[in-house]
Amino acid sequence: MKREEVLQRLRFTVPEKKRKRVIVHTDICNEADDPFAIMHHLLTPSEEVEGIIAGHNEWVMGVMMPQVAKAQGMTPEEFEKVVLNANGGSLMTPRCQSMEKSYQEGLKILELAEIDDVPMLRGSVIELQPDKREDLPESEGADFIIQQAKKEDDRPLYVALLGCLTDLAIAYLKEPSIADKVIAIWIGGGAYPNGGDEFNLKQDIIAARVLFDSPMQIWQVPNSVYATMEFSLSELVDKISPCGKIGAYLCDEMLAFNEKMGNTPGDFPHGEIWSTGDNPTISVLLQNASLHTYHMEPAPYINDDYTYTPREDGKLIRVYDSVDVRLTMSDLFSKMRLCYGGQN
């Protein structure tokens, strides 16, 4: 059915002037939190979701694995076989296959959500390569961003980035004129002022540098903020699981991932708490900007170790210091129940 038919179950509408054009870019198969953000975007009537782009998460196999393989005295190919066969399977994906996995998962999410009129698109299978800006990877998603940005519409195009920045960077490099039409909302980067190790930034540091150096507006939600988007597994079972096939699937996938990660060293995961760290892309669009806590920061230079070097002459980007976790999670729970059933 059409997305609009699902949204009718909310029993309220949003004035046309308050609606925002949004593209969701996501590495759905990286872990289990992206589908929650995807569903939240789809169930938010103030957003006109133009499409969903599947992004890669290639850093693990593309950067970390060769380094670890060398330390183990193996070729990357030998070590890849060891990693992928260990313990009956791995969270890691062979090189250049992560995007396709996310694409197929996106199709499944849309099917379970009973929405058949939101296009799912493939992004680049790989990150940008050093000194190859003129030899850009193929990306259906990047071409879609360009197409949507060039539409006759006075409103900006928001691109909600739940992972890497590769496809938006490709779009900008192919068509720099879109910079004044697009606002990038990125879940990624380390906390200010120093930055540091952060998963989404690691996927494509070159793409991050391209966009930070571009004139495009950027709203950044660093890891110190997105990690606060926590909920308990009891809330998940109580509020999400009863909400039709999609609710049961989201719940089962999260519980399975929590179990799979249970033997990970350190304090992640915590046992019965998870963070839906991508949902702040909805938070910042849902609530008035004046009620958010953010500051304007000169776009830093991103070093090879993912730390920031301040640049006083950099363009100003919006960096969020907090988002309303209660509002965001309560809104998601209510929309899922209203659209797909569940307990009162």
Buried (B, 14 or more C-beta within 10 A) or exposed (E): EEBEEBBBEBEEEBEEEEBBBBBBBBBBBBBBBBBBBBBBBBBBBBBBBBBBBBBBBBBBBBBEBBEBBEEEEBEBEEBBEEBEEEEEEBEBBBBBBBBBBBBEBBEBBBEBBBBEEBEBBBBBBBBBEEEEEEEBBEBBBBBBBBBBBEEEEEEBBBBBBBBBBBBBBBBBBBBEEBBEBBBBBBBBBBBBEEBBEBBBBBBBBBBBBBBBBBEBBBBBBBBBBBEEBBBEBEBBEBBBBBBBEBBBBBBEBBBEBBEBBEEEEEEEBEEEEBBBBBBBBBBBBBBEEEEBEBEEBBBBBBEEEBBBEEEEEBBEBBBBBBBBBEBBBEBBBBBBBBBBEBEE
